[in-house]
Amino acid sequence: MAGAARSLDLWPIGNCQASALIDRKGRMVWGCVPRVDGDPVFSALLDDKDWDDPQARGFWAIELEDCVSVEQSYLRNTPILVTRQADAQGNAIEIFDFCPRHKHKGRMYRPVAFIRIVRPVAGSPRIRVRLRPTTNWNNEPVPINYGSNHIRMVLSYMAMRVSTNAPIGLIAQESWFRLEQDMHFFMGPDEGFSDALRPAIERMLEDTIEEWRLWVRGLAIPPEWQEAVIRSAITLKLCQHEETGAIVAALTTSIPEHADSGRNWDYRYCWVRDAYYTVEALNRLGALDVLESYLVYLRNIVDDAKGGHIQPLYDVRGNATLTEWEAQSLPGYRGMGPVRVGNAAYEQVQHDAYGQIVLSSVQGFIDQRLLRMAGHADFEALEAVGERAWAVYDKPDAGLWELRTRAHVHSYSAVMCWAACDRLAHAATALDLPVRAGLWQNRAETMKAHILDAAWRSDSNAISANFEDDSRDASLLQLLDLRFLTADDPMFQGTLAALEADLRRGNDMLRYSAPDDFGEPVTAFNVCTFWLIEALHRSGRQEEARTLFEEMLTRRTAAGLLSEDIDPVTGELWGNYPQTYSLVGIINCAVLLSKPWSMMR
């Protein structure tokens, strides 16, 4: 099948407004406008046509004639990709791909724009440019008009323009031509490019490099595995929609969790849970800008809820309705549809969200580095979230894995609600509100006692995944990070042993093993393996934890990233990409396992 050429070995670029994925041949194969959750102007990742098929659409290829080798790398400490193509005769080109992001007139300049610079670096290279956009989820042709120095594309949601110094006529007919000087492409909104193109784009390149390197310079990274941590941090930053502070779970939709599974979901939205884990990991590196922006988004979500139900996810602008439908005009990744747009999980009840809201917010009451510290009004708003947690912690929900046809009282959700009340006591203490602190602490103690009584199974010497039966769920490994139990607690050690026996597959960890709405799980969930690594380390099995972490790092793509899932047998990556959960796992484990700087200096 032609679609078998599709792979998750992709390189993200972006500027916290727009983003795109570039494959190992230097083709732009995925990119949505005007936001990450918009309509893909590049959708070939979810198509199965051969690249040379005249009907193939949804990509932007810049190709060296008779190319025999391709090398790719990011410029150090940036998401700016350099692709070098060479032929057997010594001709070579380099392509610089990035989305501009830098300070301009006192504001952050991050337009809905993709920039490509093509440079001849050896010999007399000949290239071809194939620009084949899509619109309305590949459901209709894109009208394209060619001017003297630009290409105009009329999309269903906005018109876009490629301003360039390349020969427009040769691009229009996709001809091969000699590349004798640098060529610049600025794809953005349909506006005239007011400055001289080449110097303006070169300046954007330099300014964007500086902006990202200054951001990375401010990270407090561990001395070991620095490259993996920095790349994960940059990519997590790319997953934030900076305009509102929302953080999406991944940049893609509908990459199956395993072959022909039907587990194809749209992850281009802000899950309260995933965003909590993202800011928690970046907090460990001191990236407070992500936390501060996200807290603005979160406060608006809490305000809009008015003390009532809070959804598990919203779109990047905070909109609540994410109606799920299928894009019939795209066959899906390797032909494995459906391609889903929207996510019906917004209608679910997931009680763990209340804990994650409080956990994300409580730092605002304590951390004096923040530009805006939280105050009494914020605490009062957050108490409404705590009241919901107190009311529902022992009630059924869909759980963090979002089961669509069943509900249980999930232990993880109950513990997250406990964490909401426990941390509200911390916030009250920071505000010198002893009466409120005592109330929330008493509630937390009551909840903990009930959770342990309802979830503990003496026959299996383990905490169950839910209150109704005796089942396993890797989320229980989080009892350590949440400080619900300590690593030396016999209850946790019994739970760890039971989870390993049931869910561990060699060096990989399943979420759960019981059949769900789509049958038995096949692939392992990468973040669960990272949770296992943390539990092993804290349980005194440090060497085993380091070995397993090093193994996980070998699973990364050439870009240094991971998707959601992995096949324990073949090692192939599946699921949406790049997955914030997985990158969080890389950061958390590196920080936990690394030797201290005092041993390295």
N, C-alpha and C positions, 0 to 999 in steps of 0.2 A: 504494500500500500504506500502511495506517495506520502501520506500523512506521517509515516514512520520517521520521516526526516525531522519532524518536530521534536524538540528537546527542551528541557528546563535548564540547560546549560546556557543561561542568559545573563546579560550584564545590565543592571538597571542604571538609568540616568534620571535626574530630576532636579527640581528646585523648590519642593514643598508646595507647589501649585500644579505643575504638570509633571508627568513622568513617562518613560518609555523603556522598553526592553529590547536589547540588541543581541542577535544570535552570534554564533561562532564564525559566521561568514561576514559579519558587519552589517547585516540587514536589520533595519528597525522593523520589528514584527508585532509589537504591541504598544499602544499608546492611546490614551483617551483624552478628550477635550470636552468642555473647558476645565474639567476637574478629573481626578482619578476615578470617580464613579460615573463619568460621562460616557458618551458614545465613542467607540474606538475608531479613530481615523486610521489606525494600523491594527488590523485584526487577524493577520495571517497565522498567528499562534493558534488560533481556534479554527483554522481551515485545514483541509487535507489535500489541496491541489499541489501538483508539482510546481516548483518555482519557475520552470520554463513554460508552463501552460499559459497560453495567451489570455485565458480567463482568470488566471490567478490574480488576486487583489489583496490589499491590506498590508503592503510592505513598502519600504523605501530602501532600495539596494544601490550601493555604490561599489562597482565591481572592477577589478583589474582583469584585463584580457589574459587568458591562459594562466590564471593564478594557480599556483601549486602549494603555497603555504600561507597561513594566516596566524599572526601572533597578536594577542590582545593583553592589555593591562590598563589599570587605572593610573592616572597621575597620582603620585604619592599623596595620601591623606585627602583625596577628593573623590567625587563620583564622576569625574571626567574620564571618559574612555578613549584610549588610543588603540586603533586597529591597524596593524601593518600587514599589507598584502604584497606578496612577491611572486614573480614568475621564474621559470627555469633559466631565463636569459639575463637575470640580474636586474630587471626592472622592478621598481617597488614604489608603493604609495603609502601614506599614512592618513587615517581619518580620525579627526578629533570630534567626539560627540558629547554634547552637554546641554543642559538647560541653564540659562543665565540666572545667577542669584548673587546679588551684591548690593552694597549700599549705594544709593543714588539720590542726591538732594535730600539727605536726611532720612530717607525711607528705604525699605528693602525692595529692590527691583527684582521681581520674580514673575515675569509675564508667562502667559500660556504660549510658550515658544520652545522650539527645538533648533539647535544650531549644529551644523556639520561643516567642518573645515577639511578640505582634501588637499594634501601636499604631495608633490612629486619628490621622492627622496633618493631615487637611484635610477639611472638609465633614462629611457624614453618611454615611460609607461602610457598605455592606452586604457581608457576607462569607459564604462557605460553607467549611466544613472537611470534607474527605473523607479519612478515615483507613482505608486498606484494606491491611492487612498480609498477608504470605504466610508460609508455613512449609513445611518439608520440601521446599524448592525448588519451591514452588507446586503441590505434589502433593496437597494436601488443604486443606479450608477451615479457617479459624482461628476457634475459638469465641471470641466477644466478649461480655463481660458489662459492663453499665453500672451504676455506682453513683451516689451523689448528687454526688460530686466527683471521680470517677475512671472510667477505662475499663480493664478488665482483659482482656488478650489471652493465651490459652493456646496457646503455641507448643510444638512438639514437643520442643524442647531446653530451654526455660525459659519461665516465665510472666512477662509484662511488664505494667506498669501505667502509664497516662498520668494523672498527677495534674494537675488544671486548675481554673481558676475560670471556664471557659467553660460555656455552657449545654449540659449533657450530652445532654438530649433532642433538641435541635436538631442536635447533631453526629451523634447516632445515626441521624436520618432525613435527614441531609445537606441541611438547609434553609438558605436564605438568611436572615440576620438582621442587625440593626443593630449595628455595633461602636461602642459608646459609651464604653468604657474599655479600658485595656490588658488583654490576656488572656495568661495564662501557661500553658505546657504543659511538663511534665517527664515524659519517657518513659524509664523505667528499670526495674530489677527489681521484681517484684511485692511491694512493701513499702509500708506507709503512709508518707506524707510527714509527718515529725514536726514540722517547723517551719511557721510561717505561709508560705504558698506564695509570694505576691508578693514580700515583702521578702527571702526566702531566695534566690529566683531572681535578683532584681536584684543581690543581693550576689555571687552566683556569677558574674554577668556582669562586674561590676567587678573581681572578683578574677582572673577568667580573662584579661581585658584586660591587667591589670597583669603577670600571670605571663608572657604572651607578649611583651609589650613589653620587659620586663626581659631575657628571653632574647635577643631581637633586639639589644638595646642592647650585649650582650656580643660580638656578631659583629664581626670585622675585615673589613669589606666594602670593595671598591674604590670610588673616587669616581664612576666612570661606571657607568651601568646599575644603580643601587642598587635600584630598585624590582624589577627582574627577579631580581636576586640574592637579595634578602630574601624574595620570594615563593617562589622555588625552595627556599631554605633551610628556611622554615617547612613547606613541603609534604614535604620529605625527612624532617623531624622527625616529621611526622604518620605517615610510613611505618614508623616504629620502634615495635615492640611493647615498650613501656617496661618491662613486668613482667620480661621475660627479656633484652631488648637486641636481639632479632632485628629485622632490617630487611627488609620485603617489597619485591618488585620493583614492585608496583603495587597499587592498591586494588580492582581488578576482575578478573573472569575472562571469557574467551570473547569479547572484542571482536576481530573478525577483523582480520588484518593487511592485508587488502584485501577488497573485496566478493566474497562467495561463495567465499572461498579455502579454507575448511576449516581454516585456520591459526588456530584458536581455542584458546587455552591459558589455564590458570589460573595467574595470576601472584601470588597472595596468599600466597606462601611466601618463605622466606629463601634466596636463592641466595648462596653464598659469594662468587661473582664480583660480583654486583650490589651486595652489601653493602660489599665492598671499595671499589668506585668511589664509593659514597655517603660512607663515612667519609673517604676521601681528599679528596673535594670539601669536606666540612664541616670537615675539618682545616685546609684553606686559609683558612677563615673563623674558625678558632679555636673551633669548637663541640665542645670536648673531651668534653662530657657524652655525646654520641652515640657517640663512639669508646669511651669507658670502659664504657658499658653493653654495646656490641656485643662488646668483648673478653671480658666475662664469659660471654656466650653462646658465643663462639668457643672459649674454654678448655674449656667443657663438651663441645662437639663433639669437640675434639681428645682429651680424656680418654676419651670413650666409644669412640673409634676404636681406642684401645690400640695405636697404631702401624700400624694397617691402613688399608684403603680408607676414604676420606672421600667422601661423596656430594656431588654438585654443589649440592643443596638439601635443606632440612629444613623442617618447619613451625615456627611461631613459638615453640613450646614445646620445640623440639629433637627432636621425634619424627621417625623416619626413614622410616616407611612412608606414602606419599602416593598410595594406590591411585587410579588415574584411572578415572572413570566418567562417563556422560552423563546429565544431568537432562532427561528426556523431556518434562516438563510445561512447560518454557519453550522457546519457539521460537527464542530468540536475538536478538541485536542486529539490528534491522530484519528480523527473521525469518530471519537468516543463522546457523542453528545449525551444529554442535551446541554446547550449553552443557556445558562440561567442568568437572568438580569433581575436584580432585586433579591430579597431574602425573606421568606415567610417566617423566619425565626423572630422577626420583630413582634409577632403576635403572641409569642410564647411567654410563659411565666418562668423566670429564672431568678430565684431568690438570692443567689450569690452576688448579684449586682449591687445589692445594698452594702454588703461588706466592702466591695471593691471601691465604691464611691467614697466611703469613709476612709479606707486605707490610703487612697490617693490624696485625700484632702487634709488628713491630719498633720502632715508635715507643714502645711501652711500656718498652723498655730504655734509651731515650735522653731522653725528654721529662720534665724534672723538674717540670713543672706538674701532672702527673697525681697524683690522690689516692693511687693504688696503682701504683707502678712495678713492672715485671716483674723477677724475680730469677732465680737459678740454676735453681730447680725449673721455672720457666716455660720457660727455655731448653732444659732437658733434654726437656721435653714437645714443644717445637717442633722439636727435632732429629729426632724421630721423623717429623715431617712432611717435613723436609728429606731424610731417608733415602728416603722414598717418592718424592719429586721426583727424586732422583738415580737411582732404580731404573727409573722409568717415562718419563723425559723423551723418549726416542726410541722409545716404543711407541705403537701406534694408540689413538685415543680418538674420542669423538663430536664433540669440538670445542666451542668456546664457543657456536656456533649450534645445537647439540644435534640434529645429523642423526640421524634415527631408524633409518635402514636402511643406513648406511655408516660405516666407520671409516677414518681415515687417521692418519698421524703429522703432526698439525697444527703448523705453525711457531709459532703463537701459544701453544699449550699448551706446546711445548718451551721457548719463551722465558720463559714464566711459571715453569716449573720451574727454569730457570737463575736467575731472579730470587729464588726461594726460597733457593737455595744462596748466591747473592751477598749477600743481605741477612742471612742467618744469620751470615756473616762479620762484618758490621757489628755485629750484636747481641753476638757473642763478643768483639769488640774493646771494646765498651762495658762488658762485664763483666770485662775484663782477663783474657781466656782466649786467649792468643796461639796455642797449639797448635790449639785448635778453630777459631780464625779462619783459620789457615793451611790447615787441611783443607778448610774450606768454600770458601775462595777458590780453591784449586787445583781443586776439583771444578767450580766455576763457570767457570773458564777452559777446562777440558777440554770442558765442555758447549757453551760459546760457539763454540769452534773446530769442533766436530762439527756444530752447527746451521747455521753458515754454509756449511760444506762440503756438507751434505745439501740445503739449501734454496736456495742461490744458483743462478740460471740465467743463464749468460753470454749465451745466445742472445737472451734478452729483457731482459737487463741489470736483473734484478729478483729479489727474494726471492719464492719461491713460497709459496702458502698451505699447502702440505704437502710432505713429503719425496718423494712418489711421482711427482708430475707437475708441470706448470707452470701453476698457476691463481692467481686473484686473490682476495684477501680483505681487506676494509677494516680488519680487526683488526691488520694489519701496520703501520698508522699508529701503533700503540701502542709500537712499538720505540723511539720517542723518549721518551715519558713513562716508560718502564721503564729508560731509560738503557742500552739494549742497543746502540744506535747513536746517533750524533750527527747533527744536521741537515745538517752539511756533508760527511758521509761520502758518497762517490759511490754506495755501495751503497744508502743510504737514498734519495738523490735519484733513482736509477734506479727504485727500487721505487715512490716517490711518482708518478713520471711514468706508470708502467705502471698503477697503481691509478686515477689520474685518467682515463686513456684508456679503461679497461675499465668502471669502476664509476660514474664521475661522470655525472649527468644534469642538466645545467644547474647549478642551485644545490643539488642534492641528491646524496647518496651512497648507493649500494646497499651492502648487506653483501657480497654476491657476486652474480654474474650467471649462473653455471651452474645448470641445472635441479637441483632437489633432490627430496625425497620428495613434494612437492606441485606440481611443475612449476617454471616459471621465475618468479623473484621479480618482483613488479610494483611494490611500494611501496619507497621509500627508508627507511632506518633512521636516525632522527634523530640518534642519538649518533654514527653514522659521519660525518655531516656536521660535527658539532662536532670530531671527531678530525681531519678534514680541515682545519678552520679553524686548529686548533693547529699542524698540520704546515706550513701555508702561512705562518703568522706566524713560526715558527722557521726557516723557509727563506728569510726575507727578503722575503716577499710580504705585507707588513703591511697595505697598503691593501686588497688583495684580501680578506684575512682579515677586516678590519673590515667591509667591505661585505657579505660573506657572513654575518657574525654579525648585523648589523643586519637582514638579510633574514630570518634564522631567528627573530628576536624578533617579527617581524610575523606569524609563523605561529601564535603562541600563542593559546590561547582567551582569552575575556574575563577569565577568572580569572588569566591570566598563566602558563599551564602548557602542557605538551605531552604527547601520547601517545607511543607507541612508533614509529609509522610515519607516513609522509606520501606522498600520491600526487604524483609529480613533475609530472603534467600539470594536475590540478585544484587541488592544494594542500590537499585534504581530509585531515584526520587520521584515522588508523586505529590499531588495536592498543590494548592495555590502557592505562588512564589512572588517575591521572597516572603516568607512567613515570619511575622513579628515574633510569635511564640518561640520559634526555633532560634532566632537571633538573640532573643532574651536569654535563652538557655546557654548559648555560647558565652555571653558576657557574665552571667551569674556564676557559672562554673569556673571561668578563668579567674574571676576576682576571688572566689572561695579557695581554689586549689593553688593559686600562684604562690611562689615564695615571696616574702616581703621585699620591698626595695632596700631595706637595711642589709639584706643578705647579698644584694647584687651590686651595690655601690663599692 
